[in-house]
């Protein structure tokens, strides 16, 4: 709904300080993050086994770190922060994404080498990857913020 309101407002507005295409790209990038999280929640809700919550803790912390950095970047963009400040925040986001990759590989390694059933292996492996993809989507949106900042500096 918010994305559609933004598109409609952009269509009616003659002048924006940021190119319409950039606003739409950022809007789409941001839209994809909660959609991915909705998918994760749906998969977890239908998982028939015992959910290994401890396995998700580090992934959840990194997802939160990435989301916090992205929120900060969008706020910095709105308030006209310089490219360097946005890049510094983006570095935090990139670090969280890199760590999320490592954590996912570690979780998959443990899963592959553990005593999980084939069904658990497939389902949990998919959920681990979906969570990592949510962090990737934060990174992608952050890259759009950096491009906008560079373009408007």
C-alpha positions in Angstrom: 0.0 0.0 0.0 2.8 2.5 0.9 4.7 1.7 -2.3 1.6 2.4 -4.4 1.0 5.7 -2.5 4.6 6.7 -3.2 4.2 5.8 -6.9 1.0 7.8 -7.1 2.6 10.8 -5.3 5.6 10.7 -7.6 3.3 10.8 -10.6 1.6 13.9 -9.3 4.7 15.7 -8.2 6.6 17.8 -10.7 9.9 18.3 -8.9 11.7 16.1 -6.4 15.2 16.6 -5.1 15.9 12.9 -6.0 15.2 11.4 -9.4 11.9 9.5 -9.6 13.6 6.4 -10.8 15.9 6.4 -7.8 13.0 6.8 -5.4 11.1 4.0 -7.2 14.2 1.7 -7.1 14.7 2.4 -3.4 11.0 1.9 -2.7 11.1 -1.5 -4.5 14.3 -2.4 -2.6 12.7 -1.6 0.7 9.5 -3.4 -0.2 11.3 -6.6 -0.8 12.7 -6.8 2.7 9.4 -7.3 4.7 8.1 -9.5 1.9 11.1 -11.8 2.5 10.5 -11.8 6.2 6.8 -12.7 5.7 7.9 -15.7 3.7 10.3 -16.7 6.5 7.5 -16.5 9.1 5.1 -18.5 6.8 7.7 -21.3 6.5 8.5 -21.3 10.2 4.8 -21.4 11.0 4.2 -24.6 9.0 7.4 -26.4 10.1 6.2 -29.6 11.6 9.2 -30.3 13.8 10.9 -28.6 16.8 12.3 -25.3 15.7 16.0 -25.0 16.7 15.7 -21.4 18.0 19.3 -21.2 19.2 20.4 -21.8 15.6 18.5 -18.7 14.4 19.8 -16.3 17.1 22.9 -15.2 15.4 21.1 -14.9 12.0 18.4 -12.8 13.7 21.0 -10.5 15.3 22.7 -9.9 12.0 19.4 -9.3 10.3 18.6 -6.7 12.9 22.0 -5.1 12.5 21.5 -4.9 8.8 18.0 -3.4 9.1 19.3 -0.8 11.7 22.1 0.3 9.4 19.7 0.6 6.5 17.2 2.6 8.5 20.1 4.9 9.5 21.1 5.3 5.8 17.6 6.2 4.7 17.4 8.8 7.5 20.8 10.2 6.5 19.6 10.4 2.9 16.4 12.2 3.9 18.4 14.7 6.0 21.0 15.4 3.3 23.9 13.7 5.0 27.1 13.6 2.9 28.3 10.6 0.9 31.0 9.8 3.4 28.6 9.4 6.3 26.3 7.2 4.3 29.3 5.1 3.2 30.4 4.6 6.8 27.0 3.3 7.7 27.0 1.2 4.5 30.2 -0.4 5.7 28.4 -1.6 8.8 25.6 -3.0 6.6 28.2 -4.8 4.3 29.9 -6.3 7.3 26.6 -7.7 8.6 25.8 -9.2 5.2 29.3 -10.8 5.1 28.9 -12.2 8.6 25.4 -13.5 7.7 26.9 -15.5 4.8 29.4 -17.0 7.2 26.8 -17.8 9.8 24.5 -19.5 7.2 27.4 -21.6 5.9 28.2 -22.7 9.5 24.6 -23.6 10.2 24.4 -25.5 6.9 27.6 -27.4 7.8 26.2 -28.3 11.2 22.9 -29.4 9.6 24.7 -31.5 6.9 26.9 -33.2 9.5 24.3 -33.6 12.2 21.7 -36.3 12.7 18.9 -34.5 11.0 16.4 -36.4 8.9 16.2 -35.6 5.2 13.0 -33.7 5.8 14.6 -31.5 8.5 17.7 -31.0 6.4 15.7 -29.6 3.4 13.3 -27.5 5.5 15.8 -26.0 7.9 18.4 -25.4 5.1 15.8 -23.5 3.2 14.9 -21.4 6.2 18.5 -20.6 6.9 19.0 -19.5 3.3 15.8 -17.4 3.4 17.0 -15.5 6.4 20.3 -14.8 4.8 18.5 -13.6 1.7 16.6 -11.0 3.9 20.0 -9.6 4.9 21.0 -9.6 1.2 17.9 -7.5 0.5 19.0 -5.0 3.1 22.4 -4.8 1.5 20.8 -4.3 -1.9 18.6 -1.5 -0.6 21.7 0.0 1.0 23.5 -0.1 -2.3 20.7 1.9 -3.8 20.9 4.5 -1.0 24.7 4.9 -1.7 24.1 5.3 -5.5 21.5 8.0 -4.8 23.8 9.8 -2.4 26.7 9.6 -5.0 24.4 10.9 -7.7 23.2 13.8 -5.7 26.5 14.9 -4.1 
